[in-house]
């Protein structure tokens, strides 16, 4: 049986931004958000990749970065949903900002959905491929554990969003961050 190696690469880019704090009204100054693309992965029988495969891995990683930057830009400009990469803690008073709630809400269901899908796959796999007499029981237990983790994750995410909403509810002035998308315009212009 042959050995294969996983070659991975992630690209990221810094996006400058600033905001006026809704609590203390001071300007945050220039801050940097790091937007990263999904990790690109290439399997190979060789420990070192040749030039063509390195180029393919680099292209995959860059495509993932372009997708992530475009999604963050579209969400911020069209929907006022700010990526969690844009930290909302004021550097002066260390209080959160109301605009960050949108990003938390946007990510709230991602982990629970993964847990439910994993539970279904694990349950079906245990039922059909375990080869034991109590395969239905094992399948239900495996799926149930994943569902419980998903529910727990959802409850935790709801609590985090509620907490941030309470912390930012006292703000009279609701501000938005000023994101300098021009710094990544070359990425946004890519096909």
JOZI-V672619 format. One record per residue. N is the residue number from 1. RES is the residue in one letter. SS is DSSP state (h for helix, s for strand, l for the rest). OMEGA is omega in degrees with one decimal (* if undefined). BURIAL is 1 if it has 16 or more other C-alpha atoms within 10 Angstrom, else 0. Layout:
n:N res:RES ss:SS omega:OMEGA burial:BURIAL
n:N res:RES ss:SS omega:OMEGA burial:BURIAL
This chain:
n:1 res:X ss:l omega:-175.8 burial:0
n:2 res:X ss:l omega:176.5 burial:0
n:3 res:X ss:l omega:173.6 burial:0
n:4 res:X ss:l omega:-176.5 burial:0
n:5 res:X ss:s omega:175.1 burial:0
n:6 res:X ss:s omega:176.6 burial:0
n:7 res:X ss:s omega:-174.9 burial:1
n:8 res:X ss:s omega:176.9 burial:0
n:9 res:X ss:s omega:175.9 burial:1
n:10 res:X ss:l omega:174.6 burial:1
n:11 res:X ss:l omega:176.3 burial:1
n:12 res:X ss:s omega:-179.0 burial:1
n:13 res:X ss:s omega:179.9 burial:1
n:14 res:X ss:s omega:179.1 burial:0
n:15 res:X ss:s omega:178.6 burial:1
n:16 res:X ss:s omega:176.9 burial:1
n:17 res:X ss:s omega:176.2 burial:1
n:18 res:X ss:s omega:176.8 burial:1
n:19 res:X ss:l omega:172.0 burial:1
n:20 res:X ss:s omega:-176.8 burial:1
n:21 res:X ss:l omega:179.0 burial:1
n:22 res:X ss:l omega:-177.2 burial:1
n:23 res:X ss:l omega:-175.7 burial:1
n:24 res:X ss:l omega:178.1 burial:0
n:25 res:X ss:l omega:177.1 burial:0
n:26 res:X ss:l omega:176.9 burial:0
n:27 res:X ss:s omega:-177.6 burial:0
n:28 res:X ss:l omega:-171.2 burial:1
n:29 res:X ss:l omega:-177.8 burial:0
n:30 res:X ss:l omega:178.4 burial:0
n:31 res:X ss:s omega:179.1 burial:0
n:32 res:X ss:s omega:172.3 burial:1
n:33 res:X ss:s omega:177.5 burial:1
n:34 res:X ss:s omega:177.3 burial:0
n:35 res:X ss:s omega:-178.6 burial:1
n:36 res:X ss:s omega:173.9 burial:1
n:37 res:X ss:l omega:175.1 burial:1
n:38 res:X ss:l omega:-179.7 burial:1
n:39 res:X ss:l omega:174.9 burial:0
n:40 res:X ss:s omega:-177.7 burial:1
n:41 res:X ss:s omega:178.6 burial:1
n:42 res:X ss:s omega:178.1 burial:0
n:43 res:X ss:s omega:-178.0 burial:0
n:44 res:X ss:s omega:175.2 burial:0
n:45 res:X ss:l omega:-174.9 burial:0
n:46 res:X ss:l omega:179.2 burial:0
n:47 res:X ss:l omega:178.2 burial:0
n:48 res:X ss:l omega:178.4 burial:0
n:49 res:X ss:l omega:174.2 burial:1
n:50 res:X ss:l omega:-174.3 burial:0
n:51 res:X ss:h omega:-178.5 burial:0
n:52 res:X ss:h omega:-179.6 burial:0
n:53 res:X ss:h omega:175.7 burial:0
n:54 res:X ss:h omega:178.2 burial:0
n:55 res:X ss:h omega:178.7 burial:0
n:56 res:X ss:h omega:178.3 burial:0
n:57 res:X ss:h omega:178.0 burial:1
n:58 res:X ss:h omega:179.4 burial:1
n:59 res:X ss:h omega:178.3 burial:0
n:60 res:X ss:h omega:-179.7 burial:1
n:61 res:X ss:h omega:179.9 burial:1
n:62 res:X ss:h omega:176.9 burial:1
n:63 res:X ss:h omega:177.9 burial:1
n:64 res:X ss:h omega:177.4 burial:1
n:65 res:X ss:h omega:179.5 burial:1
n:66 res:X ss:h omega:179.5 burial:1
n:67 res:X ss:h omega:-178.4 burial:1
n:68 res:X ss:h omega:-179.8 burial:1
n:69 res:X ss:h omega:179.3 burial:1
n:70 res:X ss:h omega:178.1 burial:1
n:71 res:X ss:h omega:178.4 burial:0
n:72 res:X ss:h omega:179.3 burial:1
n:73 res:X ss:h omega:-179.3 burial:1
n:74 res:X ss:h omega:179.4 burial:0
n:75 res:X ss:h omega:-177.1 burial:1
n:76 res:X ss:h omega:-174.4 burial:1
n:77 res:X ss:h omega:-176.3 burial:0
n:78 res:X ss:h omega:-172.3 burial:0
n:79 res:X ss:h omega:-174.7 burial:0
n:80 res:X ss:l omega:173.1 burial:1
n:81 res:X ss:l omega:-174.0 burial:1
n:82 res:X ss:l omega:179.9 burial:1
n:83 res:X ss:l omega:178.1 burial:1
n:84 res:X ss:l omega:175.4 burial:1
n:85 res:X ss:l omega:178.4 burial:1
n:86 res:X ss:l omega:-177.6 burial:1
n:87 res:X ss:l omega:-174.0 burial:1
n:88 res:X ss:l omega:-179.4 burial:1
n:89 res:X ss:l omega:179.1 burial:0
n:90 res:X ss:l omega:179.1 burial:1
n:91 res:X ss:l omega:-178.2 burial:0
n:92 res:X ss:l omega:-176.2 burial:0
n:93 res:X ss:l omega:178.0 burial:0
n:94 res:X ss:l omega:178.7 burial:0
n:95 res:X ss:l omega:178.3 burial:1
n:96 res:X ss:l omega:-179.5 burial:1
n:97 res:X ss:l omega:-176.2 burial:1
n:98 res:X ss:h omega:-178.2 burial:1
n:99 res:X ss:h omega:-178.8 burial:1
n:100 res:X ss:h omega:-179.8 burial:1
n:101 res:X ss:h omega:-178.2 burial:1
n:102 res:X ss:h omega:178.3 burial:1
n:103 res:X ss:h omega:178.1 burial:1
n:104 res:X ss:h omega:177.7 burial:1
n:105 res:X ss:h omega:-179.4 burial:0
n:106 res:X ss:h omega:-178.5 burial:0
n:107 res:X ss:h omega:-170.8 burial:0
n:108 res:X ss:l omega:-173.2 burial:1
n:109 res:X ss:l omega:-173.8 burial:0
n:110 res:X ss:h omega:179.8 burial:0
n:111 res:X ss:h omega:177.3 burial:1
n:112 res:X ss:h omega:179.0 burial:1
n:113 res:X ss:h omega:177.3 burial:1
n:114 res:X ss:h omega:179.7 burial:0
n:115 res:X ss:h omega:179.2 burial:1
n:116 res:X ss:h omega:178.9 burial:1
n:117 res:X ss:h omega:177.5 burial:1
n:118 res:X ss:h omega:178.3 burial:1
n:119 res:X ss:h omega:178.9 burial:1
n:120 res:X ss:h omega:-179.9 burial:1
n:121 res:X ss:h omega:-179.4 burial:0
n:122 res:X ss:h omega:179.1 burial:1
n:123 res:X ss:h omega:179.5 burial:1
n:124 res:X ss:h omega:178.6 burial:1
n:125 res:X ss:h omega:178.8 burial:0
n:126 res:X ss:h omega:-177.5 burial:1
n:127 res:X ss:h omega:-174.4 burial:1
n:128 res:X ss:h omega:-171.6 burial:0
n:129 res:X ss:h omega:-177.7 burial:0
n:130 res:X ss:l omega:177.5 burial:0
n:131 res:X ss:l omega:177.4 burial:0
n:132 res:X ss:l omega:-175.9 burial:0
n:133 res:X ss:l omega:-176.7 burial:0
n:134 res:X ss:l omega:-174.6 burial:0
n:135 res:X ss:h omega:178.0 burial:1
n:136 res:X ss:h omega:179.0 burial:1
n:137 res:X ss:h omega:179.5 burial:0
n:138 res:X ss:h omega:179.5 burial:1
n:139 res:X ss:h omega:179.6 burial:1
n:140 res:X ss:h omega:178.8 burial:1
n:141 res:X ss:h omega:-179.3 burial:1
n:142 res:X ss:h omega:179.9 burial:1
n:143 res:X ss:h omega:179.8 burial:1
n:144 res:X ss:h omega:178.4 burial:1
n:145 res:X ss:h omega:178.6 burial:0
n:146 res:X ss:h omega:178.8 burial:1
n:147 res:X ss:h omega:178.8 burial:1
n:148 res:X ss:h omega:176.6 burial:0
n:149 res:X ss:h omega:177.5 burial:1
n:150 res:X ss:h omega:178.5 burial:1
n:151 res:X ss:h omega:177.7 burial:1
n:152 res:X ss:h omega:178.6 burial:0
n:153 res:X ss:h omega:179.1 burial:1
n:154 res:X ss:h omega:178.8 burial:1
n:155 res:X ss:h omega:178.0 burial:0
n:156 res:X ss:h omega:179.0 burial:0
n:157 res:X ss:h omega:177.5 burial:1
n:158 res:X ss:h omega:178.9 burial:0
n:159 res:X ss:h omega:178.8 burial:0
n:160 res:X ss:h omega:179.5 burial:1
n:161 res:X ss:h omega:179.4 burial:1
n:162 res:X ss:h omega:179.3 burial:0
n:163 res:X ss:h omega:179.9 burial:0
n:164 res:X ss:h omega:177.4 burial:1
n:165 res:X ss:h omega:179.0 burial:1
n:166 res:X ss:h omega:-178.6 burial:0
n:167 res:X ss:h omega:-177.1 burial:0
n:168 res:X ss:h omega:-177.9 burial:1
n:169 res:X ss:l omega:-177.2 burial:0
n:170 res:X ss:l omega:-178.1 burial:0
n:171 res:X ss:l omega:176.2 burial:0
n:172 res:X ss:l omega:-177.2 burial:0
n:173 res:X ss:l omega:178.1 burial:0
n:174 res:X ss:l omega:-179.0 burial:0
n:175 res:X ss:l omega:175.1 burial:0
n:176 res:X ss:l omega:176.7 burial:1
n:177 res:X ss:l omega:175.2 burial:1
n:178 res:X ss:s omega:-176.3 burial:0
n:179 res:X ss:s omega:-178.5 burial:1
n:180 res:X ss:l omega:-178.5 burial:0
n:181 res:X ss:h omega:179.9 burial:1
n:182 res:X ss:h omega:179.3 burial:0
n:183 res:X ss:h omega:179.9 burial:0
n:184 res:X ss:h omega:-177.8 burial:1
n:185 res:X ss:h omega:178.6 burial:0
n:186 res:X ss:h omega:177.4 burial:0
n:187 res:X ss:h omega:-178.8 burial:1
n:188 res:X ss:h omega:-178.9 burial:1
n:189 res:X ss:l omega:-177.6 burial:0
n:190 res:X ss:l omega:-175.8 burial:0
n:191 res:X ss:l omega:* burial:0
